[in-house]
Amino acid sequence: MSAALPTSSREWHLVARPHGWPKAEDFALREVSVVAPAEGRVLVRNKYFSVDPYMRGRMNDVKSYAPPFKLDHPMEGGAVGEVIASNAEGIAVGDHVLHGLGWREYSDVPAEHALKVDPDLAPLSAYLGVLGMTGMTAYAGLFEVASFKEGDAVFVSGAAGAVGSQVGQLAKLKGASRVIGSAGSDEKVRLLVEEYGFDAAFNYKSGPVRDQLEAAAPDGIDVYFDNVGGEHLEAALASFNVHGRATICGMIAQYNATEPVPGPRNMALIIGKRLRLQGMLVNDHAALQPQFVKEVAGWLASGELKYNETVVEGIEHGFDAFLGLLRGENTGKMIVSVA
């Protein structure tokens, strides 16, 4: 155990279910009491927490792969911090841990759900992004779900985000013949080509996605990593070569829609081209974790893999960070620094 615990903690609660785009009044930053951890639990002072697109779905009261956030309860998500009190074997005060009870200053975490991380291997924030769930999503989605092989031409939507930027770089490291990305600003397009090493990139706001993709991939694509859905998926279907594979990871373009979104109009191409479109959830690929950490940590150490973070300072700006993420204001992983 530890002495001199804090008496209170601020945490973000969902107080109303958003209709369409989330509004500030749907959320509240509340102060709660802090108590010493019970047996088998640890108290963590969070340094950073993650905001992610999937959280928008958990704000709806619908049955899905993850239960909806409860109203008037703290929201959840990835967080990393320092243990300041421990009532559990194997985790000591001063250890740094990754856990799933973010959106708050202090988290009372079951020890079995706290994963010790090494701040000397990488910055703590990296365990929420490039070495965390988003990095693992990129790794498993490209290599296991999309069955990537050397020589494939790869198209990534949302390519300047935390997952997309890593997908493109991993494909290049493993011998892709061509990597194309789409992003929402000319600045992000430059970043994809100049910093992340994409062969081509385009601003999807500058013209029809289908036309821009055809120009960037004149010989077609073999793999599509979908973070966006909508017009991007339709364009990918048109550009696919025979036996193309798509990893359907996210569809951020429709997360705030209040009416049903039309599907791609060219789905019949799936038949003649013998395409495989597969949805993915990162939790299905836990067996890849040791291989992922070993390989990606090596690429980070060598400088072959680059990453960006957009860090929003202060827990009081947690909602602003989340809304900024949905608007595409981040480059790389969107993270809230709690202090």
Secondary structure as GFF3:
##gff-version 3
##sequence-region A 1 339
A	DSSP	beta_strand	8	14	.	.	.	ID=ss1
A	DSSP	three_ten_helix	24	26	.	.	.	ID=ss2
A	DSSP	beta_strand	27	33	.	.	.	ID=ss3
A	DSSP	beta_strand	41	50	.	.	.	ID=ss4
A	DSSP	alpha_helix	54	58	.	.	.	ID=ss5
A	DSSP	beta_strand	79	86	.	.	.	ID=ss6
A	DSSP	beta_strand	96	99	.	.	.	ID=ss7
A	DSSP	beta_strand	106	110	.	.	.	ID=ss8
A	DSSP	three_ten_helix	111	113	.	.	.	ID=ss9
A	DSSP	beta_strand	115	116	.	.	.	ID=ss10
A	DSSP	three_ten_helix	124	128	.	.	.	ID=ss11
A	DSSP	alpha_helix	133	140	.	.	.	ID=ss12
A	DSSP	pi_helix	141	145	.	.	.	ID=ss13
A	DSSP	beta_strand	153	156	.	.	.	ID=ss14
A	DSSP	alpha_helix	162	173	.	.	.	ID=ss15
A	DSSP	beta_strand	178	183	.	.	.	ID=ss16
A	DSSP	alpha_helix	186	194	.	.	.	ID=ss17
A	DSSP	beta_strand	200	203	.	.	.	ID=ss18
A	DSSP	three_ten_helix	204	206	.	.	.	ID=ss19
A	DSSP	alpha_helix	209	216	.	.	.	ID=ss20
A	DSSP	beta_strand	221	226	.	.	.	ID=ss21
A	DSSP	alpha_helix	231	239	.	.	.	ID=ss22
A	DSSP	beta_strand	240	248	.	.	.	ID=ss23
A	DSSP	three_ten_helix	252	254	.	.	.	ID=ss24
A	DSSP	alpha_helix	269	272	.	.	.	ID=ss25
A	DSSP	beta_strand	276	279	.	.	.	ID=ss26
A	DSSP	three_ten_helix	282	288	.	.	.	ID=ss27
A	DSSP	alpha_helix	289	302	.	.	.	ID=ss28
A	DSSP	beta_strand	309	313	.	.	.	ID=ss29
A	DSSP	three_ten_helix	315	317	.	.	.	ID=ss30
A	DSSP	alpha_helix	318	326	.	.	.	ID=ss31
A	DSSP	beta_strand	333	337	.	.	.	ID=ss32
###
